[in-house]
Amino acid sequence: MRTAAGDTPVLDEMVDGNGQIRPHWRALIGAVGGLGKPQLDERAGRLARAAEDEGVASLLPGITSTETGWRCDPIPLPITAREFAALEAGLTQRARLLEAVLADIYGPQHLLKEGLLPAALVFANPHFLRPGRHATNPPHRPMLHLAGMDVIRCPDGIWRVVSDRTAMVSGLGYALENRRLMNQAMAEALVVVKPRALSSFFELWQESLQRLAPHGRTAPAVALLSPGHMQPHWFEHVVLGREISAALVEAGDLTVRGGGLYLKTLAGLQQVDVLLNRAEAAQLDPMEFPAAQATAGVPGLLDAARHGALTVLNAPGAGLAESPALMAFLPALCRRLLGEELLLESLETHWLSTPGARDAVAASGDDWLLRPATDGAAGALPMPGIEAAARPGNLAATRWPIGSQAPSFGRKGLAPMPVMLRLFAISDGEDWHALPGGFARALEADHPVSGRLPQYGLSKDVWVLAEDEAPLRGPGPQALPPLPIRRSAGALPSRVADNLFWLGRYVERLDRAARLIRAVLARLRRGSALPHESAEVLALARCLRDAGLIGEEAMPTLAGATGLVGALGRAASPEGAVGQLQSRVAGLAGMVRDRLTADMHAAFTHALRKARAAGEAAPGGLDMLSRAMVANMRFATVLAGVAAENMVRGGAWLFLDLGRRVERGQSVLAEIEVLLKVPPARVEPGLKLILELCDSVITYRSRYLAVVQPAPVLDLVLADPSNPRGLAFQLAAIQTALTEVSGDAEDDLAEEAATLTRQADALVHDVLGAHDQPVAAAALPPRLTAMAETLRALSDAMTRRYFALLPPARALGLDEATEPADVLP
């Protein structure tokens, strides 16, 4: 026990009132203290790096934030088994109470009729959803399935509740990730202290979701509805979806057909039986809540739940139980509904509309937390003084204690910091089960103490000390019918396929930009250029211009290439064309985070950050600029290698590869067209550049030695299916992928790719049989342009069929699909 300014007692989690280290802290302090400060600094850095690699800290290019997300403190928060048992009993009782309160409010409303609950706290509450009355879930399905409570230890040593979390309960994924990170960075302490494992809770959770599905469903499908990758807790949604085997979906992935909820996939509609909701309840169904955004929600979703075809957890409207003012009425409600005394008390809270409450709060000299009475999602309000409150009925005041402090490794090193603990429990429809741990956060000076979980801060892994005699609880065996074998490439949401397709395309655009810029730099770094080298620089500059990497003003002139050098430096910067491509790749990578394993994500982000850092250093000179381009090319190689070795050849890999092949095919056609658009006498230098840009110089020399002729060059880069940088290879991959996705050996889109392959063969055959090959080669650009347009139209047709789910576009009187050139998503 320490003393703060004014002799206010401060409870120390680690030290008792006699200044002695508490018994359950001794083993931990021994393990952590034995590391020493240098080692502790290193472990904290290791935890931070691991969080960045996993995506917790969101450090990819394109993410603009002054904070790096949640950091995991190397010093955990230990809790004795006996103390946690008391917390668990209070937590589960409180969850049962809140479920009973919600069931009454959305049902018979006895509490309102008896005057135990003021009507103003219900009907004026923004989280009271009238469409949910009597129809929030199928019969015998709870409104409240997952509950969380923020608790803080007061100076008297008692844990009390600061807030109840019943809507979008955040923190479970971070708690799981903290434990995983601690297993890597603080293994010595884990071996000594031996906290209870978290895995059994998630196994129980997964089993409970199966039990809560509508009756009659065998092997029910569970989905986790997320607002999307821009939502601050997207990473947590990814973690939870994987841990409980739930499909991670967005509103646009879902549709209601025939009274049921379905997931739109490339292979058709797949029914969803249980929806774990992480979106705002009022934006779930625009037919029920017309005030919601027109583009938000799934029309008919609540009707599907109302008629028993779907279970939504937590049920829409459960956020009503988060009202801060409700805490003042919970003791009486507990006696009325459960016949029990409330075990886990709340901090002293008053609804300022209660007679005498305003004067009592104003007269006390204590610190009070002022919050909106009916909105638990809102943070604390400025405290101008209770006397200045214009409408006290809108406010709830909570007496704020000086919370207990625990040793924490914060921004300024090791120091005691106040700690708030979030506990979690789930219901299987009959019993409540608590997570043997939680999500603790150090209350730094700029951290909110109420409202929703912030986006960043210092968190702690919570270690509930294990006891040898403690029983292990897990799900019982389930009798399920055998699952049919599935190997379909189409079981992928259309949105995910779209994002993967464009991720592949932007990676290839980044690779192409790097290769073009590096080829120019290789010539500029030689100093005084010979005439043929100047011609090569001019030809490459045309390719750069056509790719949108430089403007017309940067084109080389007779006076030199000074403007080109400056333009390349600007293009390589984070604000330039290359930097924008990196940011676009990063954004798309975030959208498909749930499709990447931890190893894939780590390899991906490491390479991308290196490329970004190299671009920031590029203004240092031509050498630095060249190194930056190599870093971008290596990133593209890393992605290709990781995808080839780590992704199952299913829908995700197919569409990622399709994007790469379409973009690379268009790049090959565009560059060959530019480099052949010269007089016949100047075709040979263009052919050499074509080999260089297609990374085919060594192969050509091994086949034809030093003789450069149009037909052999064009065969290698256009018609040879064994050249991974050539056009034929891309077209063959596109044809194979489209056949696999459709499951039709005669798919019309795959046939378009085959037609392009035949055109490439014919083009090479015509040049080979020409009397004057240079003349024939110089006449090819119009045919190459037509092939590029056909490939672009094929990409548009793929978008319509698989991403937009539209029929082929047709013009009046024509049979051919007509579409504008593919645009950026």
Steps between C-alpha positions, in 0.01 A plus 500: 500500500647833393377853562423748226484875529256599773562174692262309273581129527617329181468124486795318349421170325847367576557620858276443800424745781816399685727578209555133420471350153177304472555123476355459151735772369818348641562234237421746221728770640774243538470393137468853361752658736757239411503629144642840592408830338690445170328166449163647598551778245580236238188297587280808479648576158445140393134521602460825308657354186287186524188716530604691188564180308161357592311815412398604852695822459395570138831634374450433130556788259185691430380485861519852639493500878702664771466189711614149419212309661507283809832416663535199725670563833767237577379511863163321526227546762482189722179413688466220753261216428299587811465864402402412145238255625330790679524714189365214288200450729421872491553520125273208412229618740512847354477360148193294600349814649558713192355224280189493720469878487523499120251215471251697707550833320457340157224276630232554767661814653403412858788709636358812341150430622622440855707819501827318565645645182424856382339515157725795410805273515341260252294687244745790469793262465657503150571128539137409566392357167123480473506252208670258738203465737378138515702419187873527556597132469343157458322362809725385783795690358659759732523868417831512679763246400830680562540742788790707621556707810765764570608476863745693713635422847409772748713615794312260731626210291163416343453469125206706374339539160564817300302402188295212364568397140212325323503629141827478306716343771860567398820369653472122476715479190762727654503287817563191289771674300668628817527145631647379171756781498592437863555132423770613260661787689458404869517123495713488818233675706224280358687187602543627855154649558291257289183702432178332393470447125247693294438234233222318689289818507516539123420133450193545722408813305521322166288212632242738648453676167415165345243434774337840456423446130135467398361154570538230240832623357779245473850650484364858515698775331629784718604841368654801672363827361761778495460859379813444292873554497472872575340425837754549783456146633524321164807308614307364798219386270756309292640330811159405638371375166791259477487390862130406499490386134259773392498645150602866514244692293381853429146617434559502125585128513154410630150484358160379619323252273187302583506617861855382567839675512755398239865568424566594138790295367641432156336157513158636596311569822594329828260524793612662828340365818671702773619859455744635757448873464775762525312779319276776634161345573309788339688439174426131471181527297400813305143366470462508878707811563445741208708770671812286449730561207348387172799278424523348848352173611323205341135554405282240670762380748289562811200340333705185451582503874139578587374188321756265648727452198795682657652566841666841545742535793498725685141575404432849360409727787724330758701822520223641717656321799816712466320812628712652779190613694370142506777407746320702770198266474676163470500403872121528519455335161720209608281436804186525287607286204747252652407507868866559583722777626730651240843339541709726278421856600514803277686816580265736679281639224209745501252590230484874543127505436445306822376735777791627707769334285621819340539683829670202665755472223564873487544520879766229517861592443584178319589452134203401286486348155224672304350290219192503275234317700385275216805459278767269633690519173577869557803609695505716810389860464693806616421571865395868516326441830167334562341843556567589136320195362204635302309171479607275788263224385738437211795437730631236736771573755738228618730549798847444361752337733876502490543159345762246595832520323719229357859507371487576129758547227362816342642767273733625774616162619400304807253684725177433692187581298126474574346190345150422376397142433243384245343162574306286252235230519297306245165324525411170337130559564509331839816597689753782492873435470773754578829542319777399747678827447406825333623811332671743735609845393720753671317830535750739351446874534326540163296180521120502534368311802150437367326441170617262235844345494753750357702425191837506673673481835702279730326169573582217736454128477293385799631189670254309715723277708433132444424255781583133465158397629308739274286306248555555129182607326450454133227407257361151511509270199248579227327250277513658157427345161798441268595808304507470121837548335527842337771622266311775324695807397182706506428494874635852538305824557493714188635801691805304616564370148480857369751626757742215432473557125587868536773426753666285235459773239646777715796287604576446133464871429747571777740240360468642148566854623811385686637312200448792264658753734794270574563452126514878449725550803745235374562721196495836676761386753755437222562870454553620142263300283574368153239566228347154528478534882322834464255331265442226756436757774247675275322171422484405867376848588209445259416182690515691828274771362245253367501322839415829675828515692627827350345791312570633153715778644751243631576348160871518399601768252811584300612704800507191721292303749516727805123527519468122479730447800294734716175339386628154590596618848153645552335185369693283748404711804211399729290777341594404143362242263701211649409602855133514405523150355655380828217660697240340276664161544505551877133592507401193300719281720305626801173406330612139455680466835269214597625301198868526597671280755721659764815396314368632171400830655837541672696430181271728304521797737876472558573526129249780446636708788853461367388619159323796660806594705724471194271739313521754780880493469495514118563878466854428616615432142474266204656211693242530780223530245617183328509316833144611569386348172675173583318496836165534320588220260600278793170572667313380191719188494431435870126520446517265204715250689293509818177458304645211298621311807238586764162538327278208409419503129144607570296812436723739696820398321329481162372857510824639641683327215239609245561862593874460459469324165254749352714796605826343384346406166383857446844632597680272255271606216528869587881502521551300181262731317692812610841352425400379152339829401820608322632496142605149384869598507476567876314184600807312631565735801133468592524122486790505746298718738207261469721211610633705790159610629363146467803366692575266208852600393674190638246261350526666159880488502500132595275428202627737232838629626550868411284518186192716563218458251131595527337158467706317769465794741126526449458125529672503839302792646162447327450136405724283720279350777806407708612862555346629827564860390346449157145550373421137416576388856255759637226402256541129578476574875190717445333226293575232763381715790174601331428135417559395862285779644207433269536121502421506129758369254334710228470823698455795264742726691767230497443468125574874464842440655557208264410725205761753611758221518424404142531866395844520660611187317369642172680828558837325546431272202433801277826668599697180456361450149548862391758587238624789716454425869581852629231648272249237617589564864462876464148442360382308810396782742137523374456123543656518848262782590203290392624207710540728802142623454378140485686415820354810666150397391564152643590659835178703491297188426661325798405795720138488387467126546688439825516829689197707398294183433343659190411339169722580200444851368353511151456785256182524292529286190830345605584165657839597636534619859592867504657669795721803558861441589550351844517763768658508841278367776 
